[in-house]
Amino acid sequence: MRIAIITDAWKPQVNGVVTILVELVDQLKALGHEVLVIQPDLFDTRPCPGYPEIALARGIEPRLSRQLQAFAPQAIHVATEGPLGSKARKFCIKRKLPFTTAFHTRFPEILHAALRVPLAWGYWWFRRFHARAQRVMVPAPATLRMLQARGFENVVQWTHGVDGQVFAPGARNALDHLNLPKPIHLFVGRVSYEKNIEAFLNLDLPGSKVVCGVGPLATRLKTQFPDVTWLGILPRKELAGVYRAADVFVFPSKSDTFGLTMLEAMACGTPVAAYPVEGPIDVISDSPAGVMHDDLAQAVQAALRIDRFYPPQRAAHFDNTTVTQEFLQMLAPIASPALKPQLALG
């Protein structure tokens, strides 16, 4: 099958959405599918306001139309709601082509936290964006229920997986050279408004705190919390070593739809401490791989007592092969005469 995936989130960005899509594309190609990824680096770009590390495509038309027309996809998946996603949606609607979308990120909450945009306004726009999709893929039951309650239609669950070849139990010496006091409390993710990272940084905990990630709050928080070890962005294999070296992974977010970093930490044998909210509820569930509590400090202390045997057992339930098959089943096939190749890619 020829599958076109349009996304505003792609390498070199480092975030959960990019990780999910890159692994999905690799899996699809391994199964013999032909995949066209239309992403910002194929266009002129400008920095995203408030997130300068994220490039937004501009001058999208008519190049996007030429690319899709030349590729003649048998299915189109619009992965994000940014400029590229919006233009791809417009392309499909204009030509009466079926397409699918995904709801990866609770952007209305981000817009509310960063710019005070009312949540109702944000969800109105996102509901309108996804309304014409054959299916709206969401990562977890809690997200599905939340969107349905807000009037979204055609919502289906498409969970996410973890690369068990990279993220797996192993040597725990990756941070030994830093001589950090134990226990080591780790956060991995964007250092940004929606991650609620200050709830973690403000905790009075014994041992050390380590943060892997960058984002719009990094400069201020590095100054405010000089005792924290800030590692920035690490290659995946190095990151796996850091996960293994940590004694507990702290996930303070209250607005994630899934929380892929929790899954990566668990796959490496590290228990998770989190709030009992959407994301952790679905990833940790009732397993002994982590602890959820309204008092994050209590969750951390309890998680430190978890046997490291259990987290990888829970992570094993999230298999990339199964995730890819689910994705293929949810695509909306395009009838062969509907889109014929006319122009060369460019």
Summary of the structure (lengths in Angstrom):
residues: 346
radius of gyration: 20.4
end to end distance: 21.4
largest distance: 64.5
contacts: 1169
relative contact order: 0.14
helix: 40%
strand: 18%
